[in-house]
Amino acid sequence: FRFHKVLFRIYTNYTDITLAYLDYDDLDALQVVSVVSFYESFIDGADPLDMQGYLQTQLTTEILAVELAQSTSKFIGIKDHQILIGYMKVNDEKDAIEIQRIYLLKDYQNKGLGQRLLDEANRYAKTKQKRYLRLAVYEKNHAGIRFYERHGFKKIGIKHFPLGKQDRICPILEKEI
């Protein structure tokens, strides 16, 4: 029995976009979107061998399957005509919902779809009676930082993200719900 709860549907003159919880049936597409989005977001200034090593060890179907099974995490996918084009991974923390990943393929960015994912994170946090939304974003992702700041997120700290031999700095942003 396969159950996908469709959270919303957008109809436009060019596409049919849905937002839904992901499960094991989505694993292969989840892995492809993860690898492509991570590469597009972090390749600038990265050593190619470090990038290859990360993609081959950290975004495998095996690791993503373990993450899908975690009871404190949810994967919310965004699809165009049933094809996964992005997703958000949220984690249930003590007082917050952490947005661990919010990935959207480049061709779908700047079309209001990141906003839809963020709106869903807000809704999800409210249903879980959390006080905050929290996330970390790569410091060189200036457009992403501006996006989150426009939506009320404030910097509360930094997180170090090792990518091979490099140490990437990621501001931790938080928003009170």
C-alpha positions as protocol buffer text, in pm:
chain_id: "A"
residue {
  index: 1
  type: PHE
  ca { x: 0 y: 0 z: 0 }
}
residue {
  index: 2
  type: ARG
  ca { x: 149 y: 331 z: -106 }
}
residue {
  index: 3
  type: PHE
  ca { x: 28 y: 653 z: 52 }
}
residue {
  index: 4
  type: HIS
  ca { x: 140 y: 1001 z: -38 }
}
residue {
  index: 5
  type: LYS
  ca { x: -32 y: 1288 z: 132 }
}
residue {
  index: 6
  type: VAL
  ca { x: -44 y: 1569 z: -120 }
}
residue {
  index: 7
  type: LEU
  ca { x: -3 y: 1887 z: 80 }
}
residue {
  index: 8
  type: PHE
  ca { x: -94 y: 2131 z: -195 }
}
residue {
  index: 9
  type: ARG
  ca { x: -124 y: 2158 z: -570 }
}
residue {
  index: 10
  type: ILE
  ca { x: -43 y: 2460 z: -787 }
}
residue {
  index: 11
  type: TYR
  ca { x: -183 y: 2493 z: -1135 }
}
residue {
  index: 12
  type: THR
  ca { x: -27 y: 2735 z: -1376 }
}
residue {
  index: 13
  type: ASN
  ca { x: -40 y: 2765 z: -1751 }
}
residue {
  index: 14
  type: TYR
  ca { x: 285 y: 2568 z: -1785 }
}
residue {
  index: 15
  type: THR
  ca { x: 310 y: 2318 z: -1500 }
}
residue {
  index: 16
  type: ASP
  ca { x: 145 y: 2110 z: -1227 }
}
residue {
  index: 17
  type: ILE
  ca { x: 340 y: 2137 z: -900 }
}
residue {
  index: 18
  type: THR
  ca { x: 264 y: 1928 z: -590 }
}
residue {
  index: 19
  type: LEU
  ca { x: 413 y: 1916 z: -243 }
}
residue {
  index: 20
  type: ALA
  ca { x: 405 y: 1577 z: -69 }
}
residue {
  index: 21
  type: TYR
  ca { x: 577 y: 1368 z: 197 }
}
residue {
  index: 22
  type: LEU
  ca { x: 840 y: 1140 z: 47 }
}
residue {
  index: 23
  type: ASP
  ca { x: 895 y: 772 z: 121 }
}
residue {
  index: 24
  type: TYR
  ca { x: 1110 y: 479 z: 3 }
}
residue {
  index: 25
  type: ASP
  ca { x: 940 y: 479 z: -339 }
}
residue {
  index: 26
  type: ASP
  ca { x: 1103 y: 820 z: -397 }
}
residue {
  index: 27
  type: LEU
  ca { x: 1452 y: 711 z: -291 }
}
residue {
  index: 28
  type: ASP
  ca { x: 1622 y: 704 z: -632 }
}
residue {
  index: 29
  type: ALA
  ca { x: 1481 y: 1044 z: -733 }
}
residue {
  index: 30
  type: LEU
  ca { x: 1569 y: 1180 z: -387 }
}
residue {
  index: 31
  type: GLN
  ca { x: 1930 y: 1073 z: -435 }
}
residue {
  index: 32
  type: VAL
  ca { x: 1953 y: 1234 z: -781 }
}
residue {
  index: 33
  type: VAL
  ca { x: 1806 y: 1565 z: -662 }
}
residue {
  index: 34
  type: SER
  ca { x: 2035 y: 1557 z: -356 }
}
residue {
  index: 35
  type: VAL
  ca { x: 2351 y: 1506 z: -561 }
}
residue {
  index: 36
  type: VAL
  ca { x: 2264 y: 1759 z: -832 }
}
residue {
  index: 37
  type: SER
  ca { x: 2150 y: 2027 z: -585 }
}
residue {
  index: 38
  type: PHE
  ca { x: 2444 y: 1981 z: -352 }
}
residue {
  index: 39
  type: TYR
  ca { x: 2687 y: 1998 z: -643 }
}
residue {
  index: 40
  type: GLU
  ca { x: 2526 y: 2312 z: -785 }
}
residue {
  index: 41
  type: SER
  ca { x: 2527 y: 2479 z: -443 }
}
residue {
  index: 42
  type: PHE
  ca { x: 2878 y: 2391 z: -323 }
}
residue {
  index: 43
  type: ILE
  ca { x: 3101 y: 2340 z: -629 }
}
residue {
  index: 44
  type: ASP
  ca { x: 3219 y: 2702 z: -632 }
}
residue {
  index: 45
  type: GLY
  ca { x: 3569 y: 2694 z: -484 }
}
residue {
  index: 46
  type: ALA
  ca { x: 3552 y: 2323 z: -401 }
}
residue {
  index: 47
  type: ASP
  ca { x: 3825 y: 2076 z: -481 }
}
residue {
  index: 48
  type: PRO
  ca { x: 3675 y: 1835 z: -739 }
}
residue {
  index: 49
  type: LEU
  ca { x: 3808 y: 1529 z: -555 }
}
residue {
  index: 50
  type: ASP
  ca { x: 3663 y: 1651 z: -224 }
}
residue {
  index: 51
  type: MET
  ca { x: 3328 y: 1707 z: -396 }
}
residue {
  index: 52
  type: GLN
  ca { x: 3335 y: 1364 z: -557 }
}
residue {
  index: 53
  type: GLY
  ca { x: 3424 y: 1201 z: -225 }
}
residue {
  index: 54
  type: TYR
  ca { x: 3138 y: 1374 z: -44 }
}
residue {
  index: 55
  type: LEU
  ca { x: 2880 y: 1291 z: -308 }
}
residue {
  index: 56
  type: GLN
  ca { x: 2987 y: 926 z: -320 }
}
residue {
  index: 57
  type: THR
  ca { x: 2985 y: 877 z: 56 }
}
residue {
  index: 58
  type: GLN
  ca { x: 2729 y: 1116 z: 209 }
}
residue {
  index: 59
  type: LEU
  ca { x: 2441 y: 1130 z: -39 }
}
residue {
  index: 60
  type: THR
  ca { x: 2403 y: 762 z: -120 }
}
residue {
  index: 61
  type: THR
  ca { x: 2070 y: 581 z: -140 }
}
residue {
  index: 62
  type: GLU
  ca { x: 2176 y: 379 z: 165 }
}
residue {
  index: 63
  type: ILE
  ca { x: 2231 y: 690 z: 379 }
}
residue {
  index: 64
  type: LEU
  ca { x: 1915 y: 858 z: 250 }
}
residue {
  index: 65
  type: ALA
  ca { x: 1717 y: 539 z: 328 }
}
residue {
  index: 66
  type: VAL
  ca { x: 1841 y: 553 z: 689 }
}
residue {
  index: 67
  type: GLU
  ca { x: 1742 y: 921 z: 707 }
}
residue {
  index: 68
  type: LEU
  ca { x: 1395 y: 843 z: 567 }
}
residue {
  index: 69
  type: ALA
  ca { x: 1347 y: 586 z: 844 }
}
residue {
  index: 70
  type: GLN
  ca { x: 1422 y: 833 z: 1127 }
}
residue {
  index: 71
  type: SER
  ca { x: 1106 y: 906 z: 1321 }
}
residue {
  index: 72
  type: THR
  ca { x: 1220 y: 1260 z: 1405 }
}
residue {
  index: 73
  type: SER
  ca { x: 1271 y: 1357 z: 1039 }
}
residue {
  index: 74
  type: LYS
  ca { x: 1039 y: 1422 z: 745 }
}
residue {
  index: 75
  type: PHE
  ca { x: 1120 y: 1466 z: 379 }
}
residue {
  index: 76
  type: ILE
  ca { x: 878 y: 1694 z: 197 }
}
residue {
  index: 77
  type: GLY
  ca { x: 916 y: 1679 z: -179 }
}
residue {
  index: 78
  type: ILE
  ca { x: 811 y: 1920 z: -447 }
}
residue {
  index: 79
  type: LYS
  ca { x: 718 y: 1764 z: -781 }
}
residue {
  index: 80
  type: ASP
  ca { x: 644 y: 1889 z: -1128 }
}
residue {
  index: 81
  type: HIS
  ca { x: 408 y: 1645 z: -1303 }
}
residue {
  index: 82
  type: GLN
  ca { x: 508 y: 1378 z: -1047 }
}
residue {
  index: 83
  type: ILE
  ca { x: 882 y: 1430 z: -1110 }
}
residue {
  index: 84
  type: LEU
  ca { x: 1082 y: 1530 z: -804 }
}
residue {
  index: 85
  type: ILE
  ca { x: 1239 y: 1873 z: -855 }
}
residue {
  index: 86
  type: GLY
  ca { x: 1334 y: 1951 z: -497 }
}
residue {
  index: 87
  type: TYR
  ca { x: 1278 y: 1867 z: -134 }
}
residue {
  index: 88
  type: MET
  ca { x: 1314 y: 1979 z: 222 }
}
residue {
  index: 89
  type: LYS
  ca { x: 1435 y: 1764 z: 511 }
}
residue {
  index: 90
  type: VAL
  ca { x: 1307 y: 1879 z: 851 }
}
residue {
  index: 91
  type: ASN
  ca { x: 1416 y: 1749 z: 1191 }
}
residue {
  index: 92
  type: ASP
  ca { x: 1214 y: 1765 z: 1511 }
}
residue {
  index: 93
  type: GLU
  ca { x: 1426 y: 1923 z: 1786 }
}
residue {
  index: 94
  type: LYS
  ca { x: 1333 y: 2014 z: 2143 }
}
residue {
  index: 95
  type: ASP
  ca { x: 1206 y: 2367 z: 2079 }
}
residue {
  index: 96
  type: ALA
  ca { x: 1246 y: 2396 z: 1702 }
}
residue {
  index: 97
  type: ILE
  ca { x: 1208 y: 2241 z: 1364 }
}
residue {
  index: 98
  type: GLU
  ca { x: 1545 y: 2235 z: 1193 }
}
residue {
  index: 99
  type: ILE
  ca { x: 1543 y: 2264 z: 817 }
}
residue {
  index: 100
  type: GLN
  ca { x: 1847 y: 2046 z: 752 }
}
residue {
  index: 101
  type: ARG
  ca { x: 1818 y: 2063 z: 373 }
}
residue {
  index: 102
  type: ILE
  ca { x: 1613 y: 2266 z: 133 }
}
residue {
  index: 103
  type: TYR
  ca { x: 1711 y: 2173 z: -222 }
}
residue {
  index: 104
  type: LEU
  ca { x: 1551 y: 2289 z: -544 }
}
residue {
  index: 105
  type: LEU
  ca { x: 1690 y: 2223 z: -892 }
}
residue {
  index: 106
  type: LYS
  ca { x: 1826 y: 2542 z: -1051 }
}
residue {
  index: 107
  type: ASP
  ca { x: 1565 y: 2552 z: -1331 }
}
residue {
  index: 108
  type: TYR
  ca { x: 1292 y: 2579 z: -1065 }
}
residue {
  index: 109
  type: GLN
  ca { x: 1454 y: 2844 z: -846 }
}
residue {
  index: 110
  type: ASN
  ca { x: 1316 y: 3198 z: -829 }
}
residue {
  index: 111
  type: LYS
  ca { x: 963 y: 3081 z: -913 }
}
residue {
  index: 112
  type: GLY
  ca { x: 815 y: 3096 z: -562 }
}
residue {
  index: 113
  type: LEU
  ca { x: 868 y: 2725 z: -491 }
}
residue {
  index: 114
  type: GLY
  ca { x: 1126 y: 2779 z: -215 }
}
residue {
  index: 115
  type: GLN
  ca { x: 864 y: 3000 z: -52 }
}
residue {
  index: 116
  type: ARG
  ca { x: 615 y: 2710 z: -69 }
}
residue {
  index: 117
  type: LEU
  ca { x: 863 y: 2481 z: 106 }
}
residue {
  index: 118
  type: LEU
  ca { x: 932 y: 2743 z: 372 }
}
residue {
  index: 119
  type: ASP
  ca { x: 557 y: 2795 z: 424 }
}
residue {
  index: 120
  type: GLU
  ca { x: 520 y: 2420 z: 474 }
}
residue {
  index: 121
  type: ALA
  ca { x: 806 y: 2422 z: 728 }
}
residue {
  index: 122
  type: ASN
  ca { x: 622 y: 2697 z: 920 }
}
residue {
  index: 123
  type: ARG
  ca { x: 297 y: 2500 z: 909 }
}
residue {
  index: 124
  type: TYR
  ca { x: 472 y: 2181 z: 1018 }
}
residue {
  index: 125
  type: ALA
  ca { x: 647 y: 2357 z: 1309 }
}
residue {
  index: 126
  type: LYS
  ca { x: 314 y: 2498 z: 1429 }
}
residue {
  index: 127
  type: THR
  ca { x: 151 y: 2153 z: 1423 }
}
residue {
  index: 128
  type: LYS
  ca { x: 442 y: 2024 z: 1632 }
}
residue {
  index: 129
  type: GLN
  ca { x: 401 y: 2322 z: 1870 }
}
residue {
  index: 130
  type: LYS
  ca { x: 758 y: 2438 z: 1818 }
}
residue {
  index: 131
  type: ARG
  ca { x: 879 y: 2787 z: 1895 }
}
residue {
  index: 132
  type: TYR
  ca { x: 1143 y: 2825 z: 1624 }
}
residue {
  index: 133
  type: LEU
  ca { x: 1247 y: 2735 z: 1272 }
}
residue {
  index: 134
  type: ARG
  ca { x: 1623 y: 2691 z: 1246 }
}
residue {
  index: 135
  type: LEU
  ca { x: 1866 y: 2625 z: 960 }
}
residue {
  index: 136
  type: ALA
  ca { x: 2223 y: 2668 z: 844 }
}
residue {
  index: 137
  type: VAL
  ca { x: 2314 y: 2810 z: 504 }
}
residue {
  index: 138
  type: TYR
  ca { x: 2648 y: 2829 z: 326 }
}
residue {
  index: 139
  type: GLU
  ca { x: 2799 y: 3176 z: 380 }
}
residue {
  index: 140
  type: LYS
  ca { x: 2862 y: 3223 z: 7 }
}
residue {
  index: 141
  type: ASN
  ca { x: 2497 y: 3151 z: -75 }
}
residue {
  index: 142
  type: HIS
  ca { x: 2413 y: 3521 z: -64 }
}
residue {
  index: 143
  type: ALA
  ca { x: 2078 y: 3481 z: -240 }
}
residue {
  index: 144
  type: GLY
  ca { x: 1975 y: 3213 z: 11 }
}
residue {
  index: 145
  type: ILE
  ca { x: 2077 y: 3426 z: 308 }
}
residue {
  index: 146
  type: ARG
  ca { x: 1880 y: 3724 z: 171 }
}
residue {
  index: 147
  type: PHE
  ca { x: 1579 y: 3497 z: 112 }
}
residue {
  index: 148
  type: TYR
  ca { x: 1579 y: 3376 z: 473 }
}
residue {
  index: 149
  type: GLU
  ca { x: 1640 y: 3724 z: 615 }
}
residue {
  index: 150
  type: ARG
  ca { x: 1341 y: 3857 z: 416 }
}
residue {
  index: 151
  type: HIS
  ca { x: 1135 y: 3590 z: 589 }
}
residue {
  index: 152
  type: GLY
  ca { x: 1235 y: 3691 z: 939 }
}
residue {
  index: 153
  type: PHE
  ca { x: 1538 y: 3470 z: 1006 }
}
residue {
  index: 154
  type: LYS
  ca { x: 1819 y: 3614 z: 1219 }
}
residue {
  index: 155
  type: LYS
  ca { x: 2176 y: 3491 z: 1259 }
}
residue {
  index: 156
  type: ILE
  ca { x: 2231 y: 3318 z: 1595 }
}
residue {
  index: 157
  type: GLY
  ca { x: 2565 y: 3147 z: 1537 }
}
residue {
  index: 158
  type: ILE
  ca { x: 2783 y: 2962 z: 1292 }
}
residue {
  index: 159
  type: LYS
  ca { x: 2835 y: 2599 z: 1200 }
}
residue {
  index: 160
  type: HIS
  ca { x: 3141 y: 2445 z: 1037 }
}
residue {
  index: 161
  type: PHE
  ca { x: 3073 y: 2213 z: 746 }
}
residue {
  index: 162
  type: PRO
  ca { x: 3373 y: 2007 z: 635 }
}
residue {
  index: 163
  type: LEU
  ca { x: 3391 y: 1940 z: 262 }
}
residue {
  index: 164
  type: GLY
  ca { x: 3702 y: 1729 z: 221 }
}
residue {
  index: 165
  type: LYS
  ca { x: 4000 y: 1941 z: 318 }
}
residue {
  index: 166
  type: GLN
  ca { x: 3793 y: 2260 z: 327 }
}
residue {
  index: 167
  type: ASP
  ca { x: 3599 y: 2402 z: 617 }
}
residue {
  index: 168
  type: ARG
  ca { x: 3285 y: 2574 z: 493 }
}
residue {
  index: 169
  type: ILE
  ca { x: 3131 y: 2832 z: 725 }
}
residue {
  index: 170
  type: CYS
  ca { x: 2753 y: 2827 z: 752 }
}
residue {
  index: 171
  type: PRO
  ca { x: 2563 y: 3089 z: 954 }
}
residue {
  index: 172
  type: ILE
  ca { x: 2289 y: 2939 z: 1171 }
}
residue {
  index: 173
  type: LEU
  ca { x: 1966 y: 3129 z: 1119 }
}
residue {
  index: 174
  type: GLU
  ca { x: 1656 y: 3117 z: 1335 }
}
residue {
  index: 175
  type: LYS
  ca { x: 1303 y: 3253 z: 1319 }
}
residue {
  index: 176
  type: GLU
  ca { x: 1048 y: 3265 z: 1596 }
}
residue {
  index: 177
  type: ILE
  ca { x: 716 y: 3123 z: 1486 }
}
